[in-house]
């Protein structure tokens, strides 16, 4: 069972056995969550999403995590463009 360790207006973070789970509470859990290893990564993802900033990281998993958590279509398109460059 996971325990909630952080919450703001749009996101909850849970401690899981193998890291952390971030859930965008404005989306259903099935389509609006991602798993990460470190708490700091959770906070970076949330900060990027709230401020709609593009990440410095070009990690495929990081970008896909942003897409899963995102509910803004314009921001989602920006991230998808970055993801196309990674391939």
C-alpha positions in Angstrom: 0.0 0.0 0.0 1.3 3.5 -0.8 1.2 6.5 1.4 0.6 10.1 0.2 3.6 12.3 0.9 2.6 15.5 -1.1 -0.4 17.3 -2.4 -1.2 20.6 -4.1 -4.2 21.7 -6.1 -3.6 19.4 -9.1 -1.2 16.7 -8.0 -0.7 14.0 -5.4 2.6 12.1 -4.7 2.6 8.7 -3.1 5.5 6.8 -1.7 5.5 3.3 -3.3 7.7 0.3 -2.8 10.0 1.1 -5.7 9.9 4.9 -5.7 7.1 7.4 -6.1 3.8 7.7 -8.0 2.6 11.1 -9.2 -1.1 11.5 -10.0 -2.8 14.4 -11.7 -6.0 14.5 -9.7 -7.7 16.4 -12.6 -7.4 13.2 -14.7 -8.4 9.6 -13.9 -5.7 7.6 -12.2 -5.3 5.1 -15.1 -4.4 7.8 -17.6 -3.0 10.5 -15.3 -0.2 9.0 -13.2 3.4 8.0 -13.6 6.1 6.3 -11.6 9.5 7.8 -10.8 12.5 6.8 -8.6 13.2 10.0 -6.7 11.1 12.5 -4.8 13.0 15.4 -6.3 12.0 14.2 -9.8 8.4 14.4 -8.7 8.9 18.0 -7.7 10.6 18.9 -11.0 7.8 17.3 -13.0 5.2 19.1 -11.0 7.0 22.4 -11.3 7.3 22.0 -15.1 3.7 21.1 -15.4 2.4 24.0 -13.3 4.5 26.5 -15.0 4.2 24.9 -18.5 7.9 25.0 -19.0 9.8 22.7 -21.3 12.4 20.5 -19.6 16.1 20.5 -20.1 16.0 16.7 -19.8 15.6 14.8 -23.1 15.0 11.5 -21.4 12.3 9.6 -23.2 10.8 8.4 -20.0 10.8 11.9 -18.4 9.0 13.4 -21.5 6.5 10.5 -21.6 5.8 11.1 -17.9 5.1 14.8 -18.6 2.6 13.7 -21.3 0.8 11.3 -19.0 0.4 13.9 -16.3 -0.4 16.8 -18.6 -4.0 18.0 -19.2 -3.1 21.2 -21.2 -3.3 20.5 -25.0 -0.9 23.3 -26.0 1.7 22.2 -23.5 1.2 18.6 -24.5 2.0 19.5 -28.1 5.3 21.2 -27.0 6.3 18.0 -25.2 5.3 15.8 -28.1 7.6 17.9 -30.4 10.5 17.3 -28.0 9.7 13.6 -27.9 9.8 13.4 -31.7 13.4 14.8 -31.6 14.5 12.1 -29.2 13.5 9.3 -31.5 
